[in-house]
């Protein structure tokens, strides 16, 4: 495991609040190019949100598209349609039978990603982040889910490169980013070919996205920032300062895929700042 480094030419950008929400755990932002909409979840409220650009692309109009009496953990438009997850249930496009993953009481799904074949890789966690009791799963319609990795803690941000042959995955409990060889037919994970440690960085790595250059954008929970990381060198190239203390995840979108949308969490903060903590933020990263 190697520590990430900070570029001597680190670029700094300030994000601004876009929607002054007060979500306890905003998570899982996803940009849909086809409809120019942003979706995300408020995990603890059981809400799936969707927001659309206004006429000149400056503001967003927020809609709660679904509300549930359990955790709303994940939503993404995959190659075959919408995939969403509740506490232990994966809902597939159309009328396909949901997949249920048996897990202990007090556990839930967390973050994940749909691959190019429409298969979902998603992690689990214990509600209080107990170490070593989570896992990473592979799920697809009409087949039992397969456990790819056990003894994880907070299985978090997951992304594939453009070629689909590399998977980036964060375990927040390890404060680490793991890099795996990947192909869309695998049913087991090899050992990571590279691991980057965030132990010396202010904040815990959380949700991630990837840009056209193959660089990762990683939310630092508790660190009030998102960083751009070159995963080949482990060097942080850009730091986006976020007014929220607990950025949770990010998504690149907009007309040129260079607008960064950032979710945040107000949970467990003694004195959350209204309009910042739990809000949706944005920054143009050029």
Buried (B, 14 or more C-beta within 10 A) or exposed (E): EEEBBEBEEEEEBEBEBBBEBBBBBBBBBBBBEEEEBBBBBBBBBBBBBBBBBEEEEEEBEBEEEBEBEEBBBBBBBBEBEBBBBBBBBBBBBEEBEEBBBEBEEEBBBBBBBBBEEBBBBBBBBBEEEBEEBBBBBBBBBEEEBBEBBEEBBBBBBBBBBEEEEBBBBBBBBBBBBBBBEBEEEBEEBEEBEBBBBBEEBEBBBBBBBBBEEBBBBBBBBBBBBBBBBBBEEBBBBBBBBBBBBBBBBBBBBBEEBBBBBBBBBBBEBEEBBEBBBBBBBBBEBE
